[in-house]
């Protein structure tokens, strides 16, 4: 009996150690995936790994989409050493990422000196939190980037576009190369709000939100934007109703 008990104890210790090692490996994998994929993507990727699925199945969700771009950064960076460019970019992007994450948003990808983020808004409660949180994050980011640019004598500013609507979320790409991201008209429209560059006589604002976003803003948030929508011009003669921030 003593010999059997001793053997069982050894086996139990081995099993515990093996389980701990596997748990550590899963944690390491999750941490590594989180460096490159948003929180929704990490959850979907781990779920696909556990199920042995070759791809993450696309789903449709209501989301608030964020696009931002540092206006003037490309011109500023010409001729500078790579390290200087990297440091300047980090200084201007970091406050945006911090504001997005504190507001419950997820950074989808970095786009040169810009970035794309989103807030899942599956129900009305999450939509209200997402809309108001995203707008606060956008206004805070604009103010912070403006402050940093002034301190460092950077000749640049920040443009942010926000739009609310349906999008398809999933694993997109081709064989051997794919990305967990969101696609659809809502994403394209959010990008157009950010890309708007006013001509002479047209209004401007660092943060541009669609009429859908403005509709769900709390009074305090609305007070930071022009009350009357502006018919923002886009390609092919199309216009988008936008509310521009009062800077």
C-alpha positions as CSV (number, residue, x, y, z in Angstrom):
1,X,0.0,0.0,0.0
2,X,2.9,2.3,0.8
3,X,4.4,1.6,-2.5
4,X,1.2,2.2,-4.4
5,X,0.5,5.5,-2.4
6,X,4.0,6.7,-3.2
7,X,3.6,6.0,-6.9
8,X,0.2,7.8,-6.9
9,X,1.7,10.9,-5.2
10,X,4.5,11.0,-7.8
11,X,2.0,10.7,-10.7
12,X,-0.2,13.4,-9.1
13,X,2.8,15.7,-8.7
14,X,3.7,15.1,-12.4
15,X,0.1,15.8,-13.5
16,X,0.0,19.1,-11.5
17,X,3.3,20.2,-12.9
18,X,2.2,19.3,-16.5
19,X,-1.0,21.2,-16.0
20,X,0.8,24.2,-14.7
21,X,3.2,24.1,-17.7
22,X,0.2,24.0,-20.1
23,X,-1.5,26.8,-18.3
24,X,1.7,28.8,-18.6
25,X,2.0,28.1,-22.3
26,X,-1.6,29.2,-22.9
27,X,-0.9,32.4,-21.0
28,X,2.2,33.0,-23.0
29,X,0.3,32.4,-26.3
30,X,-2.5,34.7,-25.2
31,X,0.0,37.4,-24.2
32,X,1.8,37.1,-27.5
33,X,-1.4,37.2,-29.5
34,X,-2.6,40.3,-27.6
35,X,0.5,42.2,-28.8
36,X,-0.7,42.0,-32.3
37,X,-4.5,41.6,-32.2
38,X,-7.3,43.5,-30.4
39,X,-9.1,42.0,-27.4
40,X,-12.0,40.6,-29.6
41,X,-9.4,39.1,-31.8
42,X,-7.6,37.4,-29.0
43,X,-10.8,35.8,-27.7
44,X,-11.8,34.7,-31.2
45,X,-8.3,33.3,-31.9
46,X,-8.1,31.3,-28.7
47,X,-11.6,30.0,-29.3
48,X,-10.7,28.9,-32.8
49,X,-7.5,27.2,-31.4
50,X,-9.5,25.3,-28.8
51,X,-12.1,24.2,-31.4
52,X,-9.4,23.3,-33.9
53,X,-11.0,25.6,-36.5
54,X,-8.9,26.7,-39.4
55,X,-10.4,30.2,-39.5
56,X,-12.5,32.6,-37.3
57,X,-16.0,32.7,-38.6
58,X,-17.1,36.2,-39.6
59,X,-20.1,37.8,-37.8
60,X,-22.0,41.1,-38.2
61,X,-22.0,43.5,-35.3
62,X,-22.9,47.1,-34.7
63,X,-19.7,49.0,-34.0
64,X,-18.4,52.5,-33.6
65,X,-15.3,53.0,-35.8
66,X,-12.5,55.4,-35.2
67,X,-9.9,56.6,-37.7
68,X,-7.2,59.1,-36.9
69,X,-4.3,60.6,-38.7
70,X,-1.5,62.9,-37.7
71,X,-1.8,65.7,-40.2
72,X,1.6,66.9,-41.4
73,X,3.7,64.0,-40.0
74,X,4.9,62.7,-43.4
75,X,6.3,66.2,-44.4
76,X,7.8,66.6,-40.9
77,X,9.6,63.2,-41.0
78,X,11.3,63.7,-44.4
79,X,15.0,63.7,-44.0
80,X,15.0,62.8,-40.3
81,X,16.8,59.9,-38.8
82,X,14.6,56.8,-38.2
83,X,15.0,56.9,-34.5
84,X,13.8,60.5,-34.3
85,X,10.8,59.7,-36.5
86,X,10.0,56.7,-34.3
87,X,10.2,58.7,-31.1
88,X,8.1,61.5,-32.4
89,X,5.4,59.0,-33.7
90,X,5.3,57.2,-30.4
91,X,4.8,60.5,-28.5
92,X,1.8,61.4,-30.6
93,X,0.2,57.9,-30.9
94,X,0.6,56.8,-27.3
95,X,-2.0,59.3,-25.8
96,X,-4.5,58.1,-28.5
97,X,-4.0,54.5,-27.6
98,X,-4.3,55.2,-23.9
99,X,-7.5,57.2,-24.3
100,X,-9.1,54.6,-26.6
101,X,-8.3,51.7,-24.1
102,X,-9.5,53.7,-21.1
103,X,-12.8,54.3,-22.9
104,X,-13.2,50.6,-23.6
105,X,-12.2,50.7,-27.2
106,X,-10.0,48.3,-29.1
107,X,-7.1,49.3,-31.4
108,X,-7.6,47.3,-34.6
109,X,-4.4,48.4,-36.4
110,X,-1.8,51.1,-36.9
111,X,-1.8,52.7,-40.3
112,X,1.5,54.5,-40.7
113,X,1.0,57.7,-38.6
114,X,-2.7,56.9,-38.1
115,X,-4.7,54.2,-36.4
116,X,-8.0,52.4,-36.6
117,X,-10.0,51.4,-33.5
118,X,-13.6,50.2,-32.7
119,X,-16.1,49.8,-30.0
120,X,-18.5,46.8,-30.1
121,X,-22.1,48.2,-29.6
122,X,-24.2,45.0,-29.6
123,X,-27.0,46.5,-27.4
124,X,-28.3,50.0,-26.6
125,X,-26.4,50.2,-23.3
126,X,-23.1,49.4,-24.8
127,X,-23.8,51.7,-27.7
128,X,-24.4,54.7,-25.4
129,X,-21.2,53.9,-23.5
130,X,-19.2,53.3,-26.6
131,X,-20.4,56.5,-28.4
132,X,-19.8,58.8,-25.5
133,X,-16.6,57.1,-24.4
134,X,-15.2,57.2,-28.0
135,X,-16.1,60.9,-28.4
136,X,-14.5,61.8,-25.1
137,X,-11.4,59.8,-26.1
138,X,-11.2,61.6,-29.4
139,X,-11.5,65.1,-27.8
140,X,-8.9,64.2,-25.2
141,X,-6.5,62.8,-27.8
142,X,-6.9,65.9,-30.0
143,X,-6.1,68.2,-27.0
144,X,-3.1,66.0,-25.9
145,X,-1.6,65.8,-29.3
146,X,-2.0,69.5,-29.8
147,X,-0.2,70.1,-26.4
148,X,2.7,67.7,-27.3
149,X,3.1,69.2,-30.7
150,X,3.3,72.7,-29.3
151,X,5.8,71.7,-26.6
152,X,8.1,70.0,-29.2
153,X,7.5,72.5,-32.0
154,X,6.0,69.8,-34.2
155,X,4.1,71.5,-37.1
156,X,1.2,69.1,-37.1
157,X,-2.2,68.3,-35.6
158,X,-4.7,65.4,-35.4
159,X,-7.7,64.5,-37.4
160,X,-10.2,62.0,-36.1
161,X,-13.4,60.5,-37.8
162,X,-16.1,58.6,-35.9
163,X,-19.0,56.7,-37.4
164,X,-21.6,54.2,-36.1
165,X,-23.1,51.3,-38.0
166,X,-23.0,47.7,-38.9
167,X,-19.8,46.0,-39.9
168,X,-18.5,42.4,-40.5
169,X,-15.9,41.2,-38.0
170,X,-13.7,38.2,-38.6
171,X,-10.7,36.6,-40.1
172,X,-10.0,38.1,-43.6
173,X,-7.2,37.6,-46.0
174,X,-5.8,34.9,-48.3
175,X,-4.0,31.6,-47.8
176,X,-1.2,31.9,-45.4
177,X,-1.8,35.5,-44.5
178,X,-4.9,37.0,-42.8
179,X,-6.0,39.5,-40.2
180,X,-8.8,39.7,-37.6
181,X,-10.4,43.0,-38.5
182,X,-13.7,44.8,-39.4
183,X,-14.9,45.6,-42.9
184,X,-17.9,47.3,-44.6
185,X,-19.4,50.6,-45.5
186,X,-19.3,51.8,-41.8
187,X,-15.6,51.4,-41.8
188,X,-15.2,53.2,-45.2
189,X,-17.4,56.1,-44.0
190,X,-15.5,56.5,-40.8
191,X,-12.3,56.8,-42.8
192,X,-13.9,59.5,-45.0
193,X,-14.8,61.6,-42.0
194,X,-11.2,61.6,-41.0
195,X,-9.8,62.3,-44.5
196,X,-12.0,65.4,-44.9
197,X,-9.8,68.4,-45.7
198,X,-11.8,71.7,-45.9
199,X,-11.3,74.1,-48.8
200,X,-11.4,77.8,-48.3
201,X,-14.5,78.9,-46.7
202,X,-15.5,75.5,-45.4
203,X,-15.7,74.7,-41.7
204,X,-13.1,72.5,-39.9
205,X,-12.7,70.6,-36.7
206,X,-10.2,68.2,-35.4
207,X,-12.9,65.6,-34.5
208,X,-15.5,64.8,-37.1
209,X,-18.5,62.7,-36.1
210,X,-21.4,61.4,-38.2
211,X,-25.0,62.4,-37.5
212,X,-25.6,58.9,-36.1
213,X,-22.8,59.4,-33.5
214,X,-24.1,62.9,-32.6
215,X,-27.6,61.5,-32.1
216,X,-26.5,59.3,-29.2
217,X,-24.3,61.9,-27.5
218,X,-25.0,63.2,-24.1
219,X,-25.7,67.0,-23.8
220,X,-22.2,67.6,-22.5
221,X,-20.6,65.9,-25.5
222,X,-22.9,67.7,-28.0
223,X,-21.8,71.0,-26.6
224,X,-18.3,70.4,-28.0
225,X,-19.6,70.2,-31.6
226,X,-21.4,72.4,-34.1
227,X,-25.1,71.8,-33.7
228,X,-25.8,72.1,-37.4
229,X,-24.6,69.2,-39.5
230,X,-22.2,70.1,-42.3
231,X,-22.7,68.3,-45.7
232,X,-19.1,67.0,-45.9
233,X,-18.1,66.4,-49.5
234,X,-16.7,63.0,-50.5
235,X,-16.0,61.2,-53.8
236,X,-18.4,61.0,-56.7
237,X,-20.3,64.0,-55.6
238,X,-21.6,62.3,-52.5
239,X,-21.9,64.1,-49.1
240,X,-22.0,62.9,-45.5
241,X,-23.8,64.8,-42.7
242,X,-21.0,65.6,-40.2
243,X,-20.8,67.5,-36.9
244,X,-17.4,69.1,-36.5
245,X,-15.8,69.8,-33.1
246,X,-15.5,73.4,-31.9
247,X,-11.7,73.7,-31.3
